[in-house]
Amino acid sequence: MFLFPRYPFIHIFYIFFICSFLLSSCFDEYRDHHLRETFIPQIIASSGSSLSGEIFILPSTDILKNIVASIDHAQKKIWVEIYMWTEKSTIDAIVRAKKRGVDVRVILEWNVYGTPFINKNTFNIFSGASIPIVYADNSRYTFTHTKFWIIDDRWCIATGNLTYSSFTKNRDMIYCAADPLISKNLTSLFLADFEHKKPIFLEGIDARLGISSINMRPWLEKNLETSKNILYVYNQSITDPQMLWFFDQKEKSGTDVAVCSADISDPDDGNDLSDTSMKYPFPFVSVKKPYPHLKLFLLDHDTFIIGSINLTQNALDNNRETAFLIENNPKLYSQVKNIFLQDCFPEKVAKK
C-alpha cells in the first residue's frame, strides 16, 4: 500500500524528496572525505578570549607541585606532547593517573639534540605502566620541540620542558587556559602527531595559535609587525637572519626594540651572535642566571606571545613547535614585562 494512495502526485513528490535527501547526504560524505584528503589549513579569526588564562613563571618548585596536583586531580584525560620529560614527580603522577583510569597519552622526542637518549627512561616507565606513548615522527620534523599538554578541559603551552632544571634553574613560563577553540586545535594536532599523520584542521587554525611547520614564520612575523611602540624579545637562541633583519627594520621604523638571549659566550646554547651589539642598532644583551630558556615576545602595552619557538630556521620552518598570542591583557603583560626588564635590563627598572 502506498503512503498517499488517494494523491499520487504527492507520493511522487515524496519519493523525489527522499531521493534528493539521500543524494545530498552521499555528496556531503564525499565532500567531507575529499576535504580530509586535500584540506589546506587556513587561519580563522578568533572569537575566544585569553583573559581567563594564567601565566606561571619559572623557576619555581611551587609551580612543579601545582602541575603534579593538576595531574592527580585529572578525571578524564592527560595528553602530553613534549621535547624532554625527565622530572620524577610528574612521571610518578602520570603513572598514578593511568592506574585510576585516566586516558593518558604521551608523545616524546626520541632524538633530543646533544642527549639522544634522555627520554628513554621515561618512555620505558610509561610503556611498562601500559600508557600509550610514541616517539615523535622525525621523518616529518627535525625535532618535535613543542611543549603542550591537555588535562581534562584545560590546556597549557609552555616554553620549558618537564625537567628538573625547568623548575629549579631556568627562566621559563607556562600559559594555561580553558579556551575551547584552542583546545580543539591542540586536540587535532596531538591526535595527528600521535598517529604520525599530517594534521587536518577542517575548521581552520585559531588566529592566536602558531604551529610549526604549518604557519609559524608568517604567523609570527604578522603578529610582530603589529607592534608600533614596543617590541621586546626574550629568547634562548637567536640565529635566524631573517628575524634579525626584521628586528632591525622595526627599530628603524621607530619601534622600541630590545632583545635578550642566552649567554652568547656559551657554545652549547645554539647562539652564534658574537659582536651582535656592533651589528644592530637596538640593545641586544645576554644573561646567564636564571638561564634564559624563554621564548617570549612583548608587543606594545598589552599583548605578548609565548611558546616553544626559538628564533632558528629549524624552529620556524622544520620543527613541530607551538606558540600562543595573548591579546588585550595588560595585567599578564605587566607581569612578563617586569620579568624581562629585571632579568635583561635592570637599569630600566632602577630608573622607575
C-alpha positions in Angstrom: 0.0 0.0 0.0 1.3 3.4 -0.9 1.6 6.0 1.8 -0.6 8.5 -0.1 -2.9 6.3 -2.3 -5.5 9.0 -3.0 -3.0 11.6 -4.0 -0.4 10.0 -6.4 1.3 13.4 -7.2 2.0 13.8 -3.5 3.5 10.3 -3.5 5.8 11.2 -6.4 6.9 14.4 -4.7 7.6 12.4 -1.5 9.8 9.9 -3.4 11.6 12.8 -5.2 12.3 14.5 -1.8 13.7 11.3 -0.2 16.0 10.6 -3.2 17.2 14.2 -3.2 18.0 13.9 0.5 19.9 10.7 0.0 21.9 12.1 -2.9 22.7 15.2 -0.8 23.9 13.0 2.1 26.1 11.0 -0.3 27.5 14.2 -1.7 28.2 15.6 1.7 30.0 12.3 2.7 32.1 12.5 -0.5 32.8 16.2 0.0 34.0 15.6 3.6 36.2 12.8 2.6 37.7 14.9 -0.2 38.3 17.7 2.2 40.2 15.4 4.6 42.5 14.4 1.8 43.1 17.9 0.3 42.4 20.5 3.0 45.0 23.2 3.4 44.7 24.8 6.9 43.5 28.4 6.9 43.8 30.9 9.7 40.4 31.8 11.2 39.5 34.8 13.3 39.3 34.0 16.9 36.1 34.6 18.9 37.7 33.2 22.1 39.1 35.1 25.0 42.5 34.9 26.5 41.5 36.7 29.7 40.7 33.6 31.7 44.2 32.3 31.3 47.0 32.2 33.8 50.8 32.7 33.5 53.2 30.7 35.6 56.8 32.0 35.9 59.7 29.6 36.5 61.9 28.7 38.1 59.6 27.7 41.0 59.2 24.4 42.8 55.8 25.5 43.9 54.6 25.5 40.3 56.0 22.0 39.9 53.8 21.0 42.9 50.9 22.7 41.2 51.4 20.6 38.0 51.6 17.4 40.0 48.4 18.4 41.8 46.7 19.0 38.4 47.7 15.6 37.2 46.5 14.0 40.4 43.1 15.7 40.1 42.6 14.9 36.4 39.4 12.9 35.8 39.2 12.3 32.1 42.4 12.7 30.1 46.0 13.8 30.2 47.7 14.2 26.8 51.2 15.5 26.7 53.4 16.3 23.7 56.8 17.5 24.8 60.5 17.6 23.8 62.0 16.4 27.1 60.5 14.8 30.1 62.6 13.6 33.0 61.1 15.2 36.1 60.3 12.3 38.5 57.3 13.6 40.5 55.4 14.4 37.3 56.3 11.0 35.9 55.0 9.3 39.0 51.8 11.3 39.0 51.2 10.2 35.4 51.5 6.6 36.4 49.0 7.2 39.2 46.6 8.8 36.8 46.8 5.8 34.5 46.1 3.4 37.4 42.9 5.3 38.3 41.6 5.1 34.7 42.5 8.4 33.2 43.1 8.5 29.4 46.8 9.2 29.4 48.8 9.5 26.1 52.3 10.9 25.6 54.5 12.0 22.6 58.2 12.4 23.2 61.1 13.4 21.0 63.5 10.4 20.7 66.5 12.3 19.2 67.0 15.3 21.6 69.8 17.5 20.5 73.0 16.6 22.3 71.4 14.0 24.6 69.6 11.5 22.2 68.7 9.0 25.0 67.5 11.4 27.6 63.8 10.4 27.2 64.5 6.7 27.1 63.9 6.0 30.8 60.6 8.0 30.8 59.5 6.1 27.7 60.2 2.7 29.4 58.4 3.7 32.6 55.3 4.7 30.7 55.4 1.7 28.5 55.7 -0.5 31.5 52.7 1.1 33.0 50.7 0.4 29.8 50.5 4.1 29.0 50.1 4.7 25.2 53.3 6.5 24.3 55.1 7.1 21.0 58.3 8.8 19.9 57.7 11.8 17.6 57.8 11.4 13.8 61.2 12.7 12.8 60.5 11.9 9.2 58.2 14.9 9.2 60.0 17.2 11.7 63.7 17.8 12.5 62.7 17.9 16.2 59.3 17.8 17.9 60.3 20.6 20.2 56.8 21.7 21.3 55.7 21.7 24.9 52.0 21.5 25.5 49.6 19.3 27.4 45.8 18.9 27.8 44.4 18.0 31.2 40.6 17.4 31.1 39.2 20.7 29.7 42.3 22.8 30.4 45.4 23.2 28.2 48.9 24.6 28.8 51.5 25.9 26.3 55.0 26.1 27.9 58.4 27.5 27.0 60.1 24.8 29.1 60.2 21.1 29.3 59.2 18.8 32.1 62.7 18.6 33.6 64.1 19.3 37.0 66.1 22.2 35.6 63.0 23.9 34.2 61.6 24.3 37.8 64.9 25.0 39.6 67.3 26.8 37.2 65.7 28.0 34.0 63.7 31.2 33.3 60.6 29.7 31.7 56.8 30.4 31.5 53.7 28.3 31.2 50.4 29.7 30.0 47.2 27.7 30.9 43.6 28.3 30.0 40.4 26.5 29.2 39.6 28.2 25.9 37.6 25.6 23.9 38.7 26.8 20.5 42.4 26.4 21.2 41.7 23.1 23.0 40.1 21.8 19.8 43.1 22.8 17.7 45.6 21.3 20.1 43.5 18.1 20.3 43.6 17.8 16.5 47.3 18.4 16.5 48.0 15.9 19.2 46.0 13.1 17.6 47.7 13.6 14.2 51.2 13.7 15.8 50.4 10.7 17.9 49.4 8.7 14.8 52.3 10.2 12.7 49.9 11.7 10.3 49.6 15.2 8.8 47.3 17.4 10.9 44.0 18.4 9.4 42.1 21.4 10.7 38.8 21.4 8.9 37.6 24.5 10.6 40.9 26.3 10.4 43.6 27.2 12.9 42.6 29.8 15.5 44.4 33.1 14.7 46.0 33.1 18.2 47.9 29.9 17.6 51.1 29.4 15.7 52.2 25.9 14.7 55.5 24.9 13.1 55.9 23.7 10.4 52.4 24.8 9.3 52.2 28.6 9.8 54.8 29.7 12.3 57.1 32.0 10.4 54.3 34.1 8.6 52.2 33.9 11.8 55.0 35.2 14.0 56.1 38.0 11.6 52.5 39.1 11.1 51.9 39.5 14.8 55.3 41.1 15.5 54.6 43.6 12.7 51.6 44.9 14.6 53.9 46.4 17.3 54.2 50.1 16.9 55.7 51.3 20.2 57.4 48.3 21.8 58.9 45.0 20.6 60.8 43.2 23.4 62.3 39.7 22.6 63.4 37.3 25.3 64.6 34.1 23.5 67.0 31.4 24.3 68.5 31.0 20.8 68.5 33.7 18.0 70.3 32.7 14.8 67.7 33.3 12.1 69.0 36.1 9.8 65.5 37.0 8.5 64.2 37.6 12.1 67.3 39.7 13.0 66.8 41.7 9.8 63.1 42.1 10.8 64.0 43.5 14.2 66.5 45.9 12.6 63.7 47.2 10.3 61.3 47.6 13.2 63.9 49.7 15.1 64.4 51.9 12.1 60.7 52.4 11.8 60.6 53.9 15.3 59.6 50.9 17.4 61.5 50.5 20.7 63.2 47.2 20.1 65.2 45.3 22.8 66.5 41.7 22.6 67.7 39.4 25.3 69.1 35.9 24.8 71.2 33.2 26.5 74.8 33.9 27.1 76.4 34.3 23.7 79.7 33.1 25.0 78.2 29.7 25.8 79.0 27.3 22.9 76.2 24.9 23.8 73.2 27.3 23.7 72.9 27.3 19.9 73.8 31.0 19.6 76.4 32.4 17.3 76.0 36.1 18.0 79.4 37.4 18.8 79.6 41.2 18.1 75.9 41.4 17.8 75.8 44.7 19.5 78.1 46.0 16.8 75.8 44.8 14.0 72.4 46.1 15.2 71.3 49.5 16.5 68.9 48.1 19.1 70.0 46.9 22.6 71.0 43.2 22.5 72.1 41.6 25.7 72.8 38.1 27.0 72.2 36.8 30.5 73.3 33.7 32.5 71.0 33.4 35.5 68.3 32.3 35.6 69.2 30.5 32.4 67.0 32.2 29.7 65.1 29.3 28.2 62.2 31.6 27.5 60.5 32.2 24.1 58.7 35.4 24.8 57.7 38.4 22.6 56.2 41.6 24.1 54.2 43.8 21.8 53.3 47.4 22.7 51.4 47.6 26.1 49.0 44.6 26.5 49.9 41.8 24.1 52.6 39.1 24.1 53.5 35.7 22.6 54.9 32.7 24.4 55.6 29.2 23.2 58.3 26.7 22.3 59.7 28.7 19.4 63.3 29.7 19.3 64.4 32.1 16.6 66.2 29.5 14.5 65.4 28.2 11.0 64.6 24.8 12.3 62.2 26.1 14.8 60.5 28.4 12.4 60.3 26.1 9.4 61.2 22.5 10.2 60.3 21.5 13.8 57.0 20.8 15.4 56.5 23.9 17.6 53.6 25.8 19.2 53.1 29.4 20.3 50.2 31.4 21.6 49.2 35.0 21.3 47.7 36.7 24.5 46.0 39.9 23.5 44.5 42.9 25.3 45.7 41.6 28.7 47.6 44.4 30.5 47.7 42.5 33.8 49.5 39.5 32.5 51.6 41.7 30.1 52.8 43.7 33.1 53.9 40.5 34.8 56.0 39.2 31.9 57.4 42.7 31.0 58.7 43.1 34.6 60.5 39.7 34.3 62.0 40.8 31.0 63.3 44.1 32.4 64.5 42.6 35.7 66.5 39.8 34.0 67.8 41.7 31.0 67.7 45.5 31.5 67.7 46.1 35.3 68.9 49.7 34.7 65.5 50.4 33.2 63.8 49.1 36.3 66.1 51.2 38.5 65.0 54.4 36.7 61.4 53.9 37.5 
